[in-house]
Amino acid sequence: MYNKKKRNAGAILMTAILTLGTVGCAESQIPPMTDSQTRMIEEYVAMTMMKYEANHKSRLVELQQTDILDSLEPTPTVSPQMPSTPEQQEPSDNTTSIDVPEATEKPYTMEEVMELPEGVTIVFSGYKFAGSYPENEEEAAFVIPASSGKKLLVLEFMVVNTSEQEQEIDILSLNAIYGVTINGDYVHRALRTMLIEDMSTFEGSIPGGSSEEKVLVIEVDETLDENITSLDMNVKNDSKAFTVQLL
């Protein structure tokens, strides 16, 4: 590219020289020029030669800069990191070590989870297996039969009003969850029934110093009858929960 442009510049110079040399020889073809016009042509030729020479030099400079940039190693990208946690130092002789107790969840009682009024408590009185409940179907208004291969585990409770005043009970509106854990790994929920004595649907009043019998009914595998080694009951109401070991 440089040689081509150099040849072009040379051609321009030759044209100018020939023009200067032919002034007056072919008047019909080339008009006469004054001294100032001749100097202008000379200056134009000189500037053209300098231009191509300057461009040639500038390309060399650019090429050298490119070579230098290519030889430089790229700047490594550093990913942001979380500040490391300083290592825990051993306390000096003048430092007093303070033990901070671990935070623990507040333990709730069964009465708190079931939101019973002051003075009302629940006492577990026993359990039994049955093919249907109540067992005396002729006198019962509502009977729950066990499914094939299942039996009903009936947990029996006493809801006791230890105060002297009548207390209103509304367990029905809680929609709490009741369940049992049998032998450490068998977990089942209690049925929500229409039994009058169903504790999960109890809504009514208990006079002062009185109690009422209530039950929770759970359908379990019939193989668990006479084969229970441990029994836990679980009650959950929103974020509050309570677990008690019944057996």
PyMOL commands that set and color helices and strands:
alter all, ss='L'
color gray80, all
select helices_A, chain A and resi 2-21+35-71+110-113+172-174+199-201+222-224
alter helices_A, ss='H'
color red, helices_A
select strands_A, chain A and resi 120-130+132-133+144-145+150-161+167-170+177-182+186-189+203-206+211-221+231-237+240-245
alter strands_A, ss='S'
color yellow, strands_A
deselect
rebuild
show_as cartoon
